[in-house]
Every structure is written in structure tokens, then in C-alpha cells.
């Protein structure tokens, strides 16, 4: 079995983002790969199951009716981050974004 089959990728409506600031009411400010800072909602299915911290790499889906907001769809683990960096399907802009996320994570800890 190929180890890359377990990696989740953003679909056409989604994008990579980095959690920048945790806000009250299950919301997070996320720096997205398109350069926008969005206020994203943590869905109920994540609450108390998936803990989101600052500088986590996320997949977010911007709202179609309000582009400055969105929903968090996925949070990457450390192991998944290392697999993403080795993945040839991830383009260079996305890889640079992921590398910056990883570097910031180590600087902050």
C-alpha cells in the first residue's frame, strides 16, 4: 500500500490555510494560500475531537456568499505534513506555503 493514499488534499472549492489566531465561539483566523486572512468556523464534528492550534496547516472552504469567511474542513498532523512535503502532486506554491507553516511551527515551540 502506498503511504500517500492516506493524505487528504483540497478539492476545487478548498485551499490550504494556516491557523493564525484562535477566536472565541469556535472560530479561527486563517491565513489562506491565496493571501487572504479569513475568519473560519470550526464545525461541530471537530469540536472536542480535533484540537486546532495556532500554525496548524488546514484545509478550508471559503463561503461562496461571503469570501472573507469559511469553514475548516481538515487539520493536518505532523506525519501528514512530512508526507505532503515529499509529495510530487503538490505544486511548488503549495509546497512553499507548507514549508513556511512547518518552519513557523518549530519557531513557536
Secondary structure, DSSP 8 states (H G I E B T S, - for coil): --GGGG-----TT-EEEEEEEEETTTEEEEEETTS-EEEEEE-TTTTTTS---TT-EEEEEE-SS-TTEEEEEEE--HHHHHHHHH-TTS-HHHHHHHHHHHHHHHHH-
